[in-house]
Amino acid sequence: MSTMSDPWDVGLLTVPPLADTWHGDWVAAMPGYRGLVAALDALLMLAATGDLDAPAVGARLGTLAADGAFRLSRVLRPLRDAAGAGAALTVWRLLAAALPAVLATSPAPRGTPDVLGLAAETAGATGLRIEVPGLADVVARGGSSRLVGEARRLSALLDR
């Protein structure tokens, strides 16, 4: 159990079994494949019923990742699978809200280029332009790092 106050106590979830899956500790303690499947199932069900506040969940995920509470790689697989299963808009909205905190962290948390890549994929698939604070700052760094390259790719999609 986390020593933090309940990070998900923002009225996001109304279905008790799913609330347990999306509790703040699920990210840090996700137990392998079963946890990934449970997280994906919860995300898809909440997205389908309209009970998921993707921007609020994304903002919290971004804060937790920026604070080092979990590795971004832990959420990539379920989010990528959710996008592939028809929830690209939800995933894009979630990632757009998570990225500002992640991009403001120096050095960027491990896995940030992968998150930017998935954000670009879902933004491109949905065509929805959402401003991502801090993205232009990463692009302005220049260079050929994967982080800057993925930020540039997402920025180009959003500027279309």
Disulfide bonds with the S-S distance in Angstrom:
none
